[in-house]
C-alpha cells in the first residue's frame, strides 16, 4: 500500500489571520516507508512556512485515513511537535484510529496533543485566540497607564 500526504490551509473564523495547515496522511506507514514519510510531512509543514521572520506554523496532522504507523514514525512526529513548540508553533494530531491512538498513549505519552475531530480543534483554537487577544489588551492598557502616570 502506498502512503499519500495532502495539505490544506484552513482559517479559523471568517476574518481571522489565524490558520492551521492540515496535513492528511493516508495509508500504511511501516518500516519500509516511515523515514520518507516523516521527511515528506516535515517538508509539507515546515516550522516557519514563511521563513524565519514569518509567523510560526500551526500544523494539524490528520491521521483519519492512516491505517498503521511504525513506532519510530510516531516518536519522530512527537519530536516534530516539540520542535514546533520551541519555534512558537503548534503541532496536533487529528482523528487517529483506535490502534494508533493506543500506540501514541503507550509509546509517546503526553508528547502530543490529540483531537478527535476538526470541530473540537477549531473550538479550542478559538478559545486560545480569545485568551491571547485578551492578554494583549491587558498588557497594552497596563503600558498606557504606566505612560500616563506622573
N, C-alpha and C positions, 0 to 999 in steps of 0.2 A: 504494500500500500504506500502511496506517496504522501508527502506532507505538503500542505499549502499554507501560505501566510498572506493575509489580506489586511489592509489598513483602511481606516475610515476616521476622519476627524469629526467629532461631534461636539457642538457648542452646548453649553449648559445655560438654558434660558434663551429667550428670544433675542435680546440685545446685549448678550454677555460677551465679554472679551475672554472669558474662561472657557477652555475647551479640553476635551480628552481625545487622545489618539487611541482609538480602539484597534488593537491588533488581534485578529482572529486566527487561531491555529487549528487546522483541521488535519485529521489523520492520526497516524501512529508514530510517536517519537521514541524509537527504540535505540539501542546502542549503535546501530548502523547509520542512523540519521541524526543523532542528538547534537553532535558538535556543529554540523552545518545548520541545523535548525536554530540553535541558540544564537549562532553568529547572524543568521538571517533576521531573527527577532530584534537583535540589538541594532542592526542596520535599519530596520523598518521604524524603529522608535529610539533615536539617539537621545543621550542625556539632555542635550540642549539643541533642538532641531533647527534653531535659527542662529547657531553659533554661540560662542561664549558670552556675548553681550545680550543674547536673546533671552526670552523667558524660559524657565525650566520646563521640562516635559512632564505632562500628566498622562500616563500610559495605563490603559486597561487591557490586560491580556485575557481575551475571551477564549476559554477552553471548552465551550459548549459542544464543539464539533471534534474535540480531541479524544481519541479512544484510549490511548495509553501514553504514558510518559516515563522515560527512564529516571531513576533516582538521581543520576548525575545531572540531567537536564533540570529537574526540579530544584536541586541545590544551586545550580547556576542562575536560575531565574530568581531565587531568593537573594543571591549576591547582587544581581542586577537591580533588584528592588532597593537594596541598601545603597548602591551607587546612586540611584535616582534620588533617594532621600538626602544623601550628602550634597548633591547638586541642587537641592531645593525643590525637587520634583516629587512625583509620586508614581509608584507602580503598584497596581492592584490586580487581583485575579477575579475574573467573572465566570460564573456558572461552570465550575469543574464538575465532572461526573462523580459519582459516589466513590469509585475506586481511586481516582486521582485525589479527591478531597481527603480520603483516608491516608494516602501516601504523604500528602502535604502535612497533615496533622502529626504523623509519626516521624517523618524524616526531616521536615523543615521547621516544625513547631510554629512559634509566633513570628517567624521571619517575613510572612506575607499577610497582607490584608485581603480577605476573600469576601466577595459579594455574591449573593445568589442570582442577581439579575441586574440589568442596566437601570431599571427604575429605582432600585434601592441605592445604587451608586449615585444616581442623579440627586436624590433627596439628600444624601449625606454631603454631597458636593455643595449643594445649595446652602446647607447649614454652615459648612466651613467658610464659604464665601461671605455669608452674612456676618459670621463671627469675625473674620479678618477685616471686613469693612467697618464694623463697629469699633474694633480695636484701633484702627487708623483714625477714625473720627475722634475718639477719646484722646489719642496722642496729639492730634492737631489742636484740639481745644485746650489741652494742658500746655502746649507750647505757646499758643496765643495768649493764654492767661499769664504765663511767665513773662512774655514780652511786654505785656501791658502793665504789670505790677511795677511800682516805683522802686 
